[in-house]
Amino acid sequence: MIPSVHDMGNDTYGLLHYLYGPGKAEEHIDPHLVAAWDRLAPDPGRDAKATERDLQRLLDQPVMALPESARPTEHVWHLSVRAAPEDPILTDEQWADVARRMVAATGIAPEGDDGACRWAAVRHADDHIHIIATVVRHDGRQARIRQDGARSQAEARKIEVDYGLRRLNTGDGTAAKRPTSDERHKARRQGRERTAREELRETVRRAVAGVTSEEEFFDRLADAGLLIRKRVAPSGDLLGYKVALPDDRNKDGEPVFYPGARLAPDLSLPRIRERWSADGPVQAPSADGLDHAAPGSPSAARRRTASAAWAAVLIVEHGEDAVTAAYIAATGEVLDALAKTSAAHTRQELRAAASAFERASRSHVRAERGTDRALRQVARDLVNGGPALGRGEDGATTAMAIDMLFFLITATMLWHAKKGHAQQADAACQAADHLRSAYQAASAQPIGALNRRGKNLNRPLLQRQTVLLREALPELAEQILAEPGWHALAATLADVKAAGHDPAALLTDAAERRELGTAESVSDVLVWRLRRTAGLPADSGDKVNRRPGTAQSMRPAGQRTPGRPGSQRTGP
């Protein structure tokens, strides 16, 4: 159940006229009163003799009883309470109980207070009610409604338990502002899937990923097609900014601008500046061996992303809170950059992952910026590397990066859960689900090719790989051998040996350095860890590569050239 406290107003009749009217898109059905401060309050929806003016005059009576100079400038309080989509439809009597509990909890009408404010609850849809109240009490004092939003949320959690409704997570005030009902109706009228606020928030988030200066930030906003207004002090210093979609206009035909802070708390100009203000020179994350991609290419950026994400897991698991918070915030930038430059077959899920993780990237733990420069650098590398193809080394390194990011997001989820950040933990969990789906799409071709190579290994070599696995990982061996990806791991172990490494040592290290319990396919995870650590090409289906200073081919003896990529789907 989601309660939303709306901005205070001064037009009681105007709000009642809207609540009892047809709505902006004929969405209001059978508007009627379900509860009020007085059981004899007139109901313009069900009583033909009652009017909206009658109800307005009664609600405003305590306000009008005050001398004009003593009346509050804004006296109309408005709270909407909406059930979750999967909740059962509540009866009018149940909504009446919800309304009474809400006005009591928020201080509008505490239980047993005969001098409380006047209020009315109107229902014009199955899934929600609106509560309107005037904040002057019967005794002439103004209601004490500070923290009404937090109080309504706390009461909603109790109502969910009492009525067996979906139990939502308690917020902490760090979430981005939800679109208003007016914004949602406008988006539907215009045929948009999302509101202008949501589109702008995503566009600005992507523009921020890895930026190092205001000039670069505003250039990216302009390149994305946004209208920009800057707020400049008399001294010439830049104080803030607003953005608008070119085709989002108000009734006067003017663009509707949103300040960055109204899009999300961390998108105000001062908070954005914090991202690069502590940055210093940063060494690009090591590719752990040979880098088979051209410097500055999409695949090189993805390989460095995998390395940086791998290193970041340890920080999130064991670092100080302020440093961990910075790494989590920078992880959001990496996801935005990866989604922005992703190939078509992974784009939707990666964008969904970035959008979900946006909520997980903020909490009341203040980030120590500057410590996260390595992650911010790979976000910048991804953007500068440009769009990636979904095949070859681009596609394979995308799968590798997603695999590593999956474990980073999982570590983030566990950190938030430990801190009691329920909404952030849930958001990270949703992001991990989307990453899992994106991985399946990205890995189908490279893992399929490796699987075919593994199946084509000669029998003695495959038997040796099986023995190696059982000796190195006795507790995991039987599980791995039963997985569809075992043959891809067998091919990778052959590549590791051909490149001059000790397969048993690298395999043991790959399994021990991070947990594997959240992996759907342990063999897939080990494939990417081994290929990254050994510096092997991510996409090695048709490649022969020689380690500098050796004559060893990475293609084992007895292996045939693979055919067309398969479509086997596995997950991190």
Secondary structure, DSSP 8 states (H G I E B T S, - for coil): -EEEE---BS-HHHHHHHHHS--TTS---S-EEEEESSTT---TTT-TT--HHHHHHHHHHHHHTS-GGGS-S--EEEEEEE--TTS----HHHHHHHHHHHHHHHTSS-TT-TT--EEEEEEEETTEEEEEEESB-TTS-B---TTHHHHHHHHHHHHHHHHT--------S-S-----HHHHHHHHHTT-SS-HHHHHHHHHHHHHTT--SHHHHHHHHHHTT-EEEEEE-TTS-EEEEEEE-TT-B-TTS-B--EEHHHH-GGGSHHHHHHHHHT---------SS---S-TTSHHHHHHHHHHHHHHHHHHHHHS-HHHHHHHHHHHHHHHHHHHHT--HHHHHHHHHHHHHHHHHT--SS---TTTTHHHHHHHHHHHHH----SSHHHHHHHHHHHHHHHHHHHHHHHHHHHHT-HHHHHHHHHHHHHHHHHHHHHHHHHHHHHHHHHHTS-HHHHHHHHHHHHHH-TTTHHHHHTSTTHHHHHHHHHHHHHTT--HHHHHHHHHHSS--TT-S-HHHHHHHHHHHHTT--S--TT---B-TT---BSS-TT-----S--------
